[in-house]
Every structure is written in structure tokens, then in C-alpha cells.
Amino acid sequence: SYVLTQPPSVSVAPGQTARITCGGDDIGSKTVHWYQQRPGQAPVLVVYDESERPATLPERFSGSSSGNTAALTISRVEAEDEADYYCQVWHSRSDHMVFGGGTKLTVL
Amino acid sequence: EVQLVESGGRRVKPGGSLSLSCATSGFKLSSYMINWVRQAPGKGLEWVASISSSSNYIYYGESVRGRFTVSRDNARNSLSLQMNSLRVEDTAVYFCARQGQGYEESIDQWGQGTLVSVSS
């Protein structure tokens, strides 16, 4: 089965930049999406197709992907960005949707 | 307004069965794949199943294959997840989630989820 590996936690001070990684075998050749989930709420799409941002999301959210690592970058972090973040791909070889284990972003 | 509303979650004993429903509105259901995704208490997201727009293709996660069955009725704007032989580890919030036509497309809308608790 295909595995996506995320760090369990990332901490950053307000105004700084947070980078959350997602590791997977040749993930650079796959289509990667990122979701934000605040406590008690449903997930929300924040980046799709590696680097595209939904129109309702601020420009502070961006994504990239190459080789075996994809990344979500949040610039000028704000308190409201504190949440869990998940990467996701479709693994065509097994016809499975795969989520990373999630990363808890803490704003110090 | 696009909406997906899950219902049917409740407490059930191990070995029991349960059917969840997902009512949709605000969009043309027949144009979208739908996924069921679950989240155990304090844990991450786990994909359960995908059903294509016309039900031609249905895929299941390894942990539920053979026990869960997903179906849809585009005319009634609804979907269901039939869960049999439930286990304690099936305890989770179950989300109904909209995806584009292609498997590699993102999930752009989620329901609020319904809680299934499996315990004796």
C-alpha cells in the first residue's frame, strides 16, 4: 500500500512561515491536495493540484511538490491557522485514496 | 449553497449493522464522485470508499472491504453506506465528501459528519 508521511507537529510564531511536509514514493508524479481541519469541524480544502489555491483562501497558503516530498507553506502565520493539516493523493495502482497521518500546526 | 448532510450514526454493538445516509443539495449529484471518509476519535482521516458518478466504479479501503457497501441514487440526491459486521475499531465520525469526476481531483466539499460508536 502507498504511504504518506507527515510530521506529527509543527510550531511557528505568529508572522513567521510554516512549512508542512508530506513524504511519499515519487509523490512528485502524483496530484497532491491539502486539507485544513479545525477541532470539531469538517476538513476544508486549502491547496489542490500541488499548488493551486481555492478562490476563498488567502494567498498566504501555497504548495509545492517534487521527488519524494510535497509541502504546504503558510506565510505570515496567524492564530486562526492553528489546525490539523492533511495531504492526500489518489494511488492509481491500488485504486485507493490515501491521506497522510496529519500535522498539528501550533501557533506559539 | 452546496450541502452534504450525513445521518444515521448511533451506538451499535460489535457484529451489528448500520446504514448511513448522505443527503445532497445545491449541485448536480450525477456530475460528481462521492467518497466516505472516517475519523476515529483523536485520530487522522481514513478513506473508506469511493463511488463514481454513475456507480460504475466503486472502491473500498482494505479495512472495510467485504463488510461495507456504498450506493447512490442520483435521482433522489442521496447516497448510503451500509455497514455490516461492525467492529470496535469502526468507531469514528463518518464524512460524506464530494470529489470531481476524476479520481485525482480534490475533495472540494465535506459534510459535517455523523458519529458511529461500536461498543458492547
Interface residues (C-beta under 8 A of the other chain):
Chain A: S1 K30 T31 H33 Y35 Q37 Q41 A42 P43 V44 L45 Y48 D49 P54 D84 Y86 Q88 V89 W90 S92 D95 H96 M97 V98 F99 G100 G101 G102
Chain B: N35 V37 G44 L45 E46 W47 S50 Y59 G61 E62 F95 Y103 E104 E105 S106 I107 D108 W110 G111 Q112 G113
